[in-house]
């Protein structure tokens, strides 16, 4: 899938943090893991197979995955995906504090890893720390501008990025920008959790409006819908 170049200069966003959707390729096929690629040739295959196995285990056996992922992090501390998977395993087993802790640690250790950025941004959104969001993305709300050397992105990266910044625009009252993100998400994957989540925030039912009015704190459902789990 190729995205047509679409620039949008929004009045609510500082000039160094404009929402843009540049042209690049989107694929649902597996992309080469740049972190595994940096390993010695003899270790790459083992690490790749382990990553695939633990990715599946997070969804099928999250309790067992927690301990296996801790071991993988010790063996491959330079691969951020394992910490990202551990975050999801903690979430699925109800260990919210541990989930938040690993989210912050992964962003601190791997600030250039997209999914570390996305999950830390979601954490800041839940904490109403909206002012931190632009800096997480280097004051650039354009995926291509954030990673200028890349011409292809996985669909999970694209949906995760625009789903997260779309929510940021919702929470900060920038509806025009949020609607642009939502339209883009609907084009990419109308049934994705992030697309449905954006729709609920932009066009809430009367009941939802009342619920949010009397429940200012984010619910567990929001947390589950916020996490970004990528194979990359």
Protein Blocks (a to p, Z undefined) as FASTA:
>chain_A
ZZdddddddfkbcfklcccdddddddfbdcddfklmmpcfklmmmmmmmmmmmmmmmmmm
mmlmmmmmmmmmmmmmmbmklmmmmmmmmmmnopaklmmmmmmmmmmmmmmbmklmmmmm
mmmmmnopaklmmmmnoopacfklmmmmbcbdcfklmmmmmmmmmmmmmmnopaklmmmm
mmmmmmmommbmklmmmmmmmmccfklmmmmmmmmbacfklmmmmpccdfZZ
